[in-house]
Amino acid sequence: MTIKSILFNAVFFAWVFLTVSCNDKDSSDADKSAKDSTKTKAKQEEKKKEPEIKYQRPPIVNIVDSLAPKRTVIFCKDSAASFERIGPKLGNIYGGKLVEYINKNKLKTAGAPMAWYRKLKAPYFFEAGIPINKKGNKTVAGVQVREMAAGKAIIAHFYGPFELLPQGYDAIKEYMKDNKKVAAGAPYEIYMTDPIDKNGKPVDPYKIQTDIIFPIR
């Protein structure tokens, strides 16, 4: 993945989560407006009963036993008080300090952007990283280096909107339970597909691949 692709990812992550934030805000404003309006109670009840269907089909999740390769990853730690704040922060990390480290040390990327989430509910604590070809000698404030050893892993190839990723985690946890697999470290995500096409337009979310990796013993 090139620096240009990383910057596309940075912009897209910010756009996705800001869109979710705006949708949530619009819903809140609409609810407040409904309460303050002179609409009848019957109409309000009718409106409440209207289902909100955001996605009409579930994600595609393909789970495989595999091997995770050895990686050298640069990353930054951060946190977000709410879901909608994650995107802008990921964008700042991928397109900011990590790119600065790569350019400063004249390095090459060696894979797609990655992220570790300590939990899947607010407040969110996460690490965002990019694999590189080797460790640099020049430091950048806030950027750390992680050497990841090769090892066994269960990988879920997830195709679908980022908001539905928890379904991928649920599927892989169920698979591990059914097959008596034991975790050997924190799970992480790899954003395999550029979410922006060559024309600068968002790709169909059901064509975007995100790998969820669970290291196992």
CYANA upper distance limits for C-alpha pairs under 8 A (distance plus 0.5 A):
  1 MET  CA      5 SER  CA      6.52
  1 MET  CA      6 ILE  CA      7.50
  1 MET  CA    109 THR  CA      6.90
  1 MET  CA    110 ALA  CA      7.62
  1 MET  CA    111 GLY  CA      6.31
  1 MET  CA    112 ALA  CA      6.27
  2 THR  CA      6 ILE  CA      6.84
  2 THR  CA    109 THR  CA      7.18
  3 ILE  CA      7 LEU  CA      6.75
  3 ILE  CA     99 VAL  CA      7.63
  3 ILE  CA    109 THR  CA      8.11
  4 LYS  CA      8 PHE  CA      6.74
  5 SER  CA      9 ASN  CA      6.69
  5 SER  CA    194 ASP  CA      7.07
  6 ILE  CA     10 ALA  CA      6.68
  6 ILE  CA     94 TYR  CA      6.98
  6 ILE  CA     95 GLY  CA      7.10
  6 ILE  CA    112 ALA  CA      8.45
  6 ILE  CA    113 PRO  CA      7.71
  7 LEU  CA     11 VAL  CA      6.75
  7 LEU  CA     91 GLY  CA      8.40
  7 LEU  CA     94 TYR  CA      7.43
  7 LEU  CA     95 GLY  CA      5.58
  8 PHE  CA     12 PHE  CA      6.57
  8 PHE  CA    194 ASP  CA      7.87
  8 PHE  CA    195 PRO  CA      8.07
  8 PHE  CA    196 ILE  CA      6.82
  9 ASN  CA     13 PHE  CA      6.53
  9 ASN  CA     91 GLY  CA      7.74
  9 ASN  CA     94 TYR  CA      8.19
  9 ASN  CA    194 ASP  CA      7.01
  9 ASN  CA    195 PRO  CA      6.97
  9 ASN  CA    196 ILE  CA      7.79
 10 ALA  CA     14 ALA  CA      6.94
 10 ALA  CA     88 PRO  CA      8.49
 10 ALA  CA     90 LEU  CA      7.05
 10 ALA  CA     91 GLY  CA      4.23
 10 ALA  CA     92 ASN  CA      7.33
 10 ALA  CA     93 ILE  CA      8.29
 10 ALA  CA     94 TYR  CA      6.09
 10 ALA  CA     95 GLY  CA      5.96
 11 VAL  CA     15 TRP  CA      6.68
 11 VAL  CA     91 GLY  CA      6.36
 11 VAL  CA     95 GLY  CA      8.45
 12 PHE  CA     16 VAL  CA      6.52
 12 PHE  CA     91 GLY  CA      8.15
 12 PHE  CA    195 PRO  CA      7.18
 12 PHE  CA    196 ILE  CA      7.48
 12 PHE  CA    202 PRO  CA      8.18
 13 PHE  CA     17 PHE  CA      6.80
 13 PHE  CA     87 GLY  CA      5.20
 13 PHE  CA     88 PRO  CA      7.21
 13 PHE  CA     90 LEU  CA      7.19
 13 PHE  CA     91 GLY  CA      6.39
 14 ALA  CA     18 LEU  CA      6.47
 14 ALA  CA     86 ILE  CA      8.40
 14 ALA  CA     87 GLY  CA      4.74
 14 ALA  CA     88 PRO  CA      4.68
 14 ALA  CA     89 LYS  CA      7.96
 14 ALA  CA     90 LEU  CA      7.69
 14 ALA  CA     91 GLY  CA      6.03
 15 TRP  CA     19 THR  CA      6.48
 15 TRP  CA     87 GLY  CA      7.73
 15 TRP  CA     88 PRO  CA      8.22
 16 VAL  CA     20 VAL  CA      6.91
 16 VAL  CA     87 GLY  CA      7.29
 17 PHE  CA     21 SER  CA      6.62
 17 PHE  CA     83 PHE  CA      7.92
 17 PHE  CA     84 GLU  CA      5.34
 17 PHE  CA     85 ARG  CA      7.40
 17 PHE  CA     86 ILE  CA      7.38
 17 PHE  CA     87 GLY  CA      5.37
 17 PHE  CA     88 PRO  CA      7.68
 18 LEU  CA     22 CYS  CA      6.59
 18 LEU  CA     84 GLU  CA      6.56
 18 LEU  CA     85 ARG  CA      8.17
 18 LEU  CA     87 GLY  CA      7.58
 18 LEU  CA     88 PRO  CA      7.97
 19 THR  CA     23 ASN  CA      6.67
 20 VAL  CA     24 ASP  CA      6.70
 20 VAL  CA     84 GLU  CA      6.83
 21 SER  CA     25 LYS  CA      6.66
 21 SER  CA     84 GLU  CA      5.60
 22 CYS  CA     26 ASP  CA      6.52
 23 ASN  CA     27 SER  CA      6.71
 24 ASP  CA     28 SER  CA      6.80
 25 LYS  CA     29 ASP  CA      6.59
 26 ASP  CA     30 ALA  CA      6.52
 27 SER  CA     31 ASP  CA      6.72
 28 SER  CA     32 LYS  CA      6.72
 29 ASP  CA     33 SER  CA      6.53
 30 ALA  CA     34 ALA  CA      6.60
 31 ASP  CA     35 LYS  CA      6.87
 32 LYS  CA     36 ASP  CA      6.88
 33 SER  CA     37 SER  CA      6.47
 34 ALA  CA     39 LYS  CA      7.81
 34 ALA  CA     44 GLN  CA      7.73
 39 LYS  CA     43 LYS  CA      7.03
 39 LYS  CA     44 GLN  CA      7.42
 40 THR  CA     44 GLN  CA      6.95
 41 LYS  CA     45 GLU  CA      6.66
 42 ALA  CA     46 GLU  CA      6.68
 43 LYS  CA     47 LYS  CA      6.63
 44 GLN  CA     48 LYS  CA      6.79
 45 GLU  CA     49 LYS  CA      6.90
 46 GLU  CA     50 GLU  CA      7.22
 58 PRO  CA    160 GLY  CA      8.06
 59 PRO  CA    158 PHE  CA      7.42
 59 PRO  CA    159 TYR  CA      6.11
 59 PRO  CA    160 GLY  CA      5.12
 59 PRO  CA    161 PRO  CA      7.85
 59 PRO  CA    164 LEU  CA      7.57
 59 PRO  CA    167 GLN  CA      8.40
 59 PRO  CA    206 TYR  CA      7.44
 60 ILE  CA    157 HIS  CA      8.42
 60 ILE  CA    158 PHE  CA      6.30
 60 ILE  CA    159 TYR  CA      5.51
 60 ILE  CA    160 GLY  CA      7.05
 60 ILE  CA    206 TYR  CA      8.26
 61 VAL  CA    156 ALA  CA      6.60
 61 VAL  CA    157 HIS  CA      6.14
 61 VAL  CA    158 PHE  CA      5.15
 61 VAL  CA    159 TYR  CA      6.97
 61 VAL  CA    168 GLY  CA      6.81
 61 VAL  CA    171 ALA  CA      8.14
 62 ASN  CA    156 ALA  CA      5.95
 62 ASN  CA    157 HIS  CA      5.54
 62 ASN  CA    158 PHE  CA      7.11
 63 ILE  CA    154 ILE  CA      7.55
 63 ILE  CA    155 ILE  CA      6.15
 63 ILE  CA    156 ALA  CA      4.81
 63 ILE  CA    157 HIS  CA      6.76
 63 ILE  CA    172 ILE  CA      7.33
 63 ILE  CA    175 TYR  CA      8.41
 64 VAL  CA    154 ILE  CA      6.38
 64 VAL  CA    155 ILE  CA      5.94
 64 VAL  CA    156 ALA  CA      7.02
 65 ASP  CA    152 LYS  CA      8.19
 65 ASP  CA    153 ALA  CA      6.69
 65 ASP  CA    154 ILE  CA      5.28
 65 ASP  CA    155 ILE  CA      6.95
 66 SER  CA    152 LYS  CA      6.59
 66 SER  CA    153 ALA  CA      5.85
 66 SER  CA    154 ILE  CA      6.45
 66 SER  CA    155 ILE  CA      7.23
 67 LEU  CA    150 ALA  CA      7.54
 67 LEU  CA    151 GLY  CA      6.02
 67 LEU  CA    152 LYS  CA      5.03
 67 LEU  CA    153 ALA  CA      5.86
 67 LEU  CA    154 ILE  CA      8.42
 68 ALA  CA    150 ALA  CA      5.87
 68 ALA  CA    151 GLY  CA      5.85
 68 ALA  CA    152 LYS  CA      6.60
 68 ALA  CA    153 ALA  CA      6.46
 68 ALA  CA    215 PRO  CA      8.26
 69 PRO  CA    149 ALA  CA      7.55
 69 PRO  CA    150 ALA  CA      4.97
 69 PRO  CA    151 GLY  CA      7.31
 70 LYS  CA    147 GLU  CA      8.13
 70 LYS  CA    148 MET  CA      5.97
 70 LYS  CA    149 ALA  CA      5.16
 70 LYS  CA    150 ALA  CA      4.73
 70 LYS  CA    151 GLY  CA      8.34
 71 ARG  CA    131 PRO  CA      6.82
 71 ARG  CA    132 ILE  CA      8.18
 71 ARG  CA    147 GLU  CA      6.53
 71 ARG  CA    148 MET  CA      5.48
 71 ARG  CA    149 ALA  CA      7.19
 71 ARG  CA    150 ALA  CA      8.07
 72 THR  CA    131 PRO  CA      6.06
 72 THR  CA    132 ILE  CA      6.29
 72 THR  CA    133 ASN  CA      7.42
 72 THR  CA    134 LYS  CA      6.87
 72 THR  CA    135 LYS  CA      7.47
 72 THR  CA    145 VAL  CA      7.56
 72 THR  CA    146 ARG  CA      6.39
 72 THR  CA    147 GLU  CA      5.22
 72 THR  CA    148 MET  CA      6.66
 73 VAL  CA    129 GLY  CA      6.63
 73 VAL  CA    130 ILE  CA      5.97
 73 VAL  CA    131 PRO  CA      4.67
 73 VAL  CA    132 ILE  CA      6.37
 73 VAL  CA    145 VAL  CA      6.17
 73 VAL  CA    146 ARG  CA      5.62
 73 VAL  CA    147 GLU  CA      6.89
 73 VAL  CA    148 MET  CA      7.97
 74 ILE  CA     98 LEU  CA      7.40
 74 ILE  CA    129 GLY  CA      5.81
 74 ILE  CA    130 ILE  CA      6.07
 74 ILE  CA    131 PRO  CA      6.88
 74 ILE  CA    132 ILE  CA      7.61
 74 ILE  CA    143 VAL  CA      6.97
 74 ILE  CA    144 GLN  CA      6.05
 74 ILE  CA    145 VAL  CA      4.97
 74 ILE  CA    146 ARG  CA      6.75
 75 PHE  CA     98 LEU  CA      7.47
 75 PHE  CA    127 GLU  CA      6.82
 75 PHE  CA    128 ALA  CA      5.78
 75 PHE  CA    129 GLY  CA      4.36
 75 PHE  CA    130 ILE  CA      7.02
 75 PHE  CA    143 VAL  CA      6.14
 75 PHE  CA    144 GLN  CA      5.88
 75 PHE  CA    145 VAL  CA      6.85
 75 PHE  CA    146 ARG  CA      8.05
 76 CYS  CA     93 ILE  CA      7.34
 76 CYS  CA     98 LEU  CA      8.33
 76 CYS  CA    127 GLU  CA      6.02
 76 CYS  CA    128 ALA  CA      6.07
 76 CYS  CA    129 GLY  CA      7.02
 76 CYS  CA    142 GLY  CA      6.52
 76 CYS  CA    143 VAL  CA      5.68
 76 CYS  CA    144 GLN  CA      6.78
 77 LYS  CA    125 PHE  CA      8.26
 77 LYS  CA    126 PHE  CA      6.50
 77 LYS  CA    127 GLU  CA      4.90
 77 LYS  CA    128 ALA  CA      7.14
 77 LYS  CA    142 GLY  CA      8.22
 78 ASP  CA     89 LYS  CA      8.17
 78 ASP  CA    125 PHE  CA      6.66
 78 ASP  CA    126 PHE  CA      6.15
 78 ASP  CA    127 GLU  CA      6.69
 79 SER  CA     86 ILE  CA      8.15
 79 SER  CA    123 PRO  CA      7.68
 79 SER  CA    124 TYR  CA      5.88
 79 SER  CA    125 PHE  CA      4.82
 79 SER  CA    126 PHE  CA      6.36
 80 ALA  CA     85 ARG  CA      6.16
 80 ALA  CA     86 ILE  CA      6.22
 80 ALA  CA     89 LYS  CA      8.41
 80 ALA  CA    122 ALA  CA      7.95
 80 ALA  CA    123 PRO  CA      6.38
 80 ALA  CA    124 TYR  CA      5.57
 80 ALA  CA    125 PHE  CA      7.10
 81 ALA  CA     85 ARG  CA      7.49
 81 ALA  CA    122 ALA  CA      6.37
 81 ALA  CA    123 PRO  CA      5.01
 81 ALA  CA    124 TYR  CA      6.74
 82 SER  CA     86 ILE  CA      7.67
 82 SER  CA    122 ALA  CA      6.08
 82 SER  CA    123 PRO  CA      6.63
 82 SER  CA    124 TYR  CA      7.51
 83 PHE  CA    121 LYS  CA      8.43
 83 PHE  CA    122 ALA  CA      7.47
 83 PHE  CA    124 TYR  CA      8.06
 85 ARG  CA     89 LYS  CA      7.09
 86 ILE  CA     90 LEU  CA      6.61
 86 ILE  CA    124 TYR  CA      8.40
 87 GLY  CA     91 GLY  CA      6.57
 88 PRO  CA     92 ASN  CA      6.69
 89 LYS  CA     93 ILE  CA      6.77
 90 LEU  CA     94 TYR  CA      6.55
 90 LEU  CA    128 ALA  CA      7.15
 91 GLY  CA     95 GLY  CA      6.27
 91 GLY  CA     96 GLY  CA      8.21
 92 ASN  CA     96 GLY  CA      5.73
 92 ASN  CA     97 LYS  CA      8.10
 93 ILE  CA     97 LYS  CA      6.15
 93 ILE  CA     98 LEU  CA      6.71
 93 ILE  CA    128 ALA  CA      7.42
 94 TYR  CA     98 LEU  CA      6.14
 94 TYR  CA     99 VAL  CA      7.13
 94 TYR  CA    113 PRO  CA      8.12
 94 TYR  CA    128 ALA  CA      7.80
 94 TYR  CA    129 GLY  CA      7.81
 94 TYR  CA    130 ILE  CA      8.18
 95 GLY  CA     99 VAL  CA      6.33
 96 GLY  CA    100 GLU  CA      6.63
 97 LYS  CA    101 TYR  CA      6.65
 97 LYS  CA    140 VAL  CA      7.57
 97 LYS  CA    142 GLY  CA      8.19
 97 LYS  CA    143 VAL  CA      7.39
 98 LEU  CA    102 ILE  CA      6.80
 98 LEU  CA    129 GLY  CA      8.01
 98 LEU  CA    130 ILE  CA      7.80
 98 LEU  CA    143 VAL  CA      7.42
 99 VAL  CA    103 ASN  CA      6.61
100 GLU  CA    104 LYS  CA      6.38
100 GLU  CA    140 VAL  CA      7.99
101 TYR  CA    105 ASN  CA      6.65
101 TYR  CA    136 GLY  CA      8.37
101 TYR  CA    138 LYS  CA      8.15
101 TYR  CA    139 THR  CA      7.48
101 TYR  CA    140 VAL  CA      6.43
101 TYR  CA    143 VAL  CA      8.08
102 ILE  CA    106 LYS  CA      6.31
102 ILE  CA    107 LEU  CA      5.52
102 ILE  CA    108 LYS  CA      7.27
102 ILE  CA    109 THR  CA      8.23
102 ILE  CA    132 ILE  CA      8.39
102 ILE  CA    136 GLY  CA      8.44
103 ASN  CA    107 LEU  CA      6.95
104 LYS  CA    138 LYS  CA      7.40
105 ASN  CA    136 GLY  CA      5.85
105 ASN  CA    137 ASN  CA      7.28
105 ASN  CA    138 LYS  CA      6.57
107 LEU  CA    132 ILE  CA      7.35
107 LEU  CA    133 ASN  CA      7.11
107 LEU  CA    134 LYS  CA      7.63
107 LEU  CA    136 GLY  CA      7.84
108 LYS  CA    132 ILE  CA      6.21
108 LYS  CA    133 ASN  CA      6.13
109 THR  CA    130 ILE  CA      7.51
109 THR  CA    131 PRO  CA      6.33
109 THR  CA    132 ILE  CA      4.85
109 THR  CA    133 ASN  CA      6.62
110 ALA  CA    130 ILE  CA      8.28
110 ALA  CA    131 PRO  CA      5.52
110 ALA  CA    132 ILE  CA      5.14
110 ALA  CA    133 ASN  CA      5.92
111 GLY  CA    130 ILE  CA      7.42
111 GLY  CA    131 PRO  CA      5.82
111 GLY  CA    132 ILE  CA      7.69
112 ALA  CA    130 ILE  CA      6.96
112 ALA  CA    131 PRO  CA      7.47
112 ALA  CA    190 ILE  CA      6.77
112 ALA  CA    191 TYR  CA      6.40
112 ALA  CA    192 MET  CA      6.18
113 PRO  CA    128 ALA  CA      7.98
113 PRO  CA    129 GLY  CA      6.38
113 PRO  CA    130 ILE  CA      5.18
113 PRO  CA    131 PRO  CA      7.64
113 PRO  CA    190 ILE  CA      6.37
113 PRO  CA    191 TYR  CA      6.16
113 PRO  CA    192 MET  CA      8.16
114 MET  CA    128 ALA  CA      6.31
114 MET  CA    129 GLY  CA      5.52
114 MET  CA    130 ILE  CA      6.40
114 MET  CA    131 PRO  CA      8.42
114 MET  CA    188 TYR  CA      7.48
114 MET  CA    189 GLU  CA      5.93
114 MET  CA    190 ILE  CA      4.93
114 MET  CA    191 TYR  CA      6.77
115 ALA  CA    126 PHE  CA      7.37
115 ALA  CA    127 GLU  CA      5.96
115 ALA  CA    128 ALA  CA      4.85
115 ALA  CA    129 GLY  CA      6.46
115 ALA  CA    188 TYR  CA      6.14
115 ALA  CA    189 GLU  CA      5.73
115 ALA  CA    190 ILE  CA      7.20
116 TRP  CA    126 PHE  CA      5.86
116 TRP  CA    127 GLU  CA      5.59
116 TRP  CA    128 ALA  CA      7.07
116 TRP  CA    186 ALA  CA      7.88
116 TRP  CA    187 PRO  CA      7.08
116 TRP  CA    188 TYR  CA      5.01
116 TRP  CA    189 GLU  CA      6.94
117 TYR  CA    124 TYR  CA      7.66
117 TYR  CA    125 PHE  CA      6.55
117 TYR  CA    126 PHE  CA      4.96
117 TYR  CA    127 GLU  CA      7.24
117 TYR  CA    187 PRO  CA      8.16
117 TYR  CA    188 TYR  CA      7.33
118 ARG  CA    124 TYR  CA      7.71
118 ARG  CA    125 PHE  CA      6.10
118 ARG  CA    126 PHE  CA      6.50
118 ARG  CA    186 ALA  CA      8.15
119 LYS  CA    124 TYR  CA      6.92
119 LYS  CA    125 PHE  CA      7.48
120 LEU  CA    124 TYR  CA      7.32
120 LEU  CA    166 PRO  CA      7.98
135 LYS  CA    145 VAL  CA      7.73
139 THR  CA    143 VAL  CA      7.82
151 GLY  CA    215 PRO  CA      7.60
151 GLY  CA    216 ILE  CA      8.22
152 LYS  CA    215 PRO  CA      6.53
152 LYS  CA    216 ILE  CA      6.07
152 LYS  CA    217 ARG  CA      7.13
153 ALA  CA    213 ILE  CA      6.95
153 ALA  CA    214 PHE  CA      5.97
153 ALA  CA    215 PRO  CA      4.77
153 ALA  CA    216 ILE  CA      5.65
154 ILE  CA    172 ILE  CA      8.07
154 ILE  CA    176 MET  CA      8.41
154 ILE  CA    213 ILE  CA      6.38
154 ILE  CA    214 PHE  CA      5.70
154 ILE  CA    215 PRO  CA      6.96
154 ILE  CA    216 ILE  CA      7.46
155 ILE  CA    172 ILE  CA      8.22
155 ILE  CA    211 ASP  CA      6.92
155 ILE  CA    212 ILE  CA      6.11
155 ILE  CA    213 ILE  CA      5.09
155 ILE  CA    214 PHE  CA      6.89
156 ALA  CA    168 GLY  CA      7.32
156 ALA  CA    172 ILE  CA      6.92
156 ALA  CA    211 ASP  CA      6.10
156 ALA  CA    212 ILE  CA      5.57
156 ALA  CA    213 ILE  CA      7.05
157 HIS  CA    209 GLN  CA      7.02
157 HIS  CA    210 THR  CA      6.61
157 HIS  CA    211 ASP  CA      5.22
157 HIS  CA    212 ILE  CA      7.15
158 PHE  CA    165 LEU  CA      8.11
158 PHE  CA    168 GLY  CA      6.94
158 PHE  CA    209 GLN  CA      6.06
158 PHE  CA    210 THR  CA      5.57
158 PHE  CA    211 ASP  CA      6.35
158 PHE  CA    212 ILE  CA      7.73
159 TYR  CA    205 PRO  CA      7.71
159 TYR  CA    206 TYR  CA      5.59
159 TYR  CA    207 LYS  CA      6.47
159 TYR  CA    208 ILE  CA      5.98
159 TYR  CA    209 GLN  CA      5.36
159 TYR  CA    210 THR  CA      6.95
160 GLY  CA    164 LEU  CA      7.36
160 GLY  CA    165 LEU  CA      8.18
160 GLY  CA    205 PRO  CA      5.59
160 GLY  CA    206 TYR  CA      4.58
160 GLY  CA    207 LYS  CA      7.34
160 GLY  CA    208 ILE  CA      6.83
160 GLY  CA    209 GLN  CA      7.86
161 PRO  CA    165 LEU  CA      7.64
161 PRO  CA    205 PRO  CA      5.48
161 PRO  CA    206 TYR  CA      7.00
161 PRO  CA    208 ILE  CA      8.32
162 PHE  CA    205 PRO  CA      8.37
164 LEU  CA    168 GLY  CA      7.96
165 LEU  CA    169 TYR  CA      7.19
166 PRO  CA    170 ASP  CA      6.73
167 GLN  CA    171 ALA  CA      6.67
168 GLY  CA    172 ILE  CA      6.77
168 GLY  CA    212 ILE  CA      7.89
169 TYR  CA    173 LYS  CA      6.62
169 TYR  CA    212 ILE  CA      7.81
170 ASP  CA    174 GLU  CA      6.70
171 ALA  CA    175 TYR  CA      6.72
172 ILE  CA    176 MET  CA      6.64
173 LYS  CA    177 LYS  CA      6.70
174 GLU  CA    178 ASP  CA      6.64
175 TYR  CA    179 ASN  CA      6.58
176 MET  CA    180 LYS  CA      6.20
176 MET  CA    181 LYS  CA      5.22
176 MET  CA    182 VAL  CA      7.64
177 LYS  CA    181 LYS  CA      6.83
181 LYS  CA    216 ILE  CA      7.19
181 LYS  CA    217 ARG  CA      8.10
182 VAL  CA    216 ILE  CA      5.97
182 VAL  CA    217 ARG  CA      6.46
183 ALA  CA    214 PHE  CA      7.06
183 ALA  CA    215 PRO  CA      6.29
183 ALA  CA    216 ILE  CA      4.83
183 ALA  CA    217 ARG  CA      6.85
184 ALA  CA    214 PHE  CA      8.26
184 ALA  CA    215 PRO  CA      5.71
184 ALA  CA    216 ILE  CA      5.01
184 ALA  CA    217 ARG  CA      5.86
185 GLY  CA    214 PHE  CA      7.74
185 GLY  CA    215 PRO  CA      6.12
185 GLY  CA    216 ILE  CA      7.68
186 ALA  CA    214 PHE  CA      7.38
186 ALA  CA    215 PRO  CA      7.66
187 PRO  CA    212 ILE  CA      7.55
187 PRO  CA    213 ILE  CA      5.95
187 PRO  CA    214 PHE  CA      4.99
187 PRO  CA    215 PRO  CA      7.08
188 TYR  CA    212 ILE  CA      6.37
188 TYR  CA    213 ILE  CA      5.89
188 TYR  CA    214 PHE  CA      7.36
189 GLU  CA    210 THR  CA      7.17
189 GLU  CA    211 ASP  CA      6.05
189 GLU  CA    212 ILE  CA      5.10
189 GLU  CA    213 ILE  CA      6.67
190 ILE  CA    210 THR  CA      6.21
190 ILE  CA    211 ASP  CA      5.55
190 ILE  CA    212 ILE  CA      7.09
190 ILE  CA    213 ILE  CA      8.35
191 TYR  CA    209 GLN  CA      7.09
191 TYR  CA    210 THR  CA      5.19
191 TYR  CA    211 ASP  CA      7.02
192 MET  CA    208 ILE  CA      8.10
192 MET  CA    209 GLN  CA      5.95
192 MET  CA    210 THR  CA      6.06
192 MET  CA    211 ASP  CA      7.35
193 THR  CA    208 ILE  CA      5.86
193 THR  CA    209 GLN  CA      5.82
193 THR  CA    210 THR  CA      7.64
194 ASP  CA    208 ILE  CA      7.89
195 PRO  CA    202 PRO  CA      6.32
195 PRO  CA    203 VAL  CA      5.82
195 PRO  CA    205 PRO  CA      8.20
195 PRO  CA    208 ILE  CA      6.87
196 ILE  CA    200 GLY  CA      6.04
196 ILE  CA    201 LYS  CA      5.87
196 ILE  CA    202 PRO  CA      5.09
196 ILE  CA    203 VAL  CA      6.05
197 ASP  CA    201 LYS  CA      5.96
197 ASP  CA    202 PRO  CA      6.83
197 ASP  CA    203 VAL  CA      6.56
203 VAL  CA    207 LYS  CA      7.48
203 VAL  CA    208 ILE  CA      7.56
204 ASP  CA    208 ILE  CA      7.40
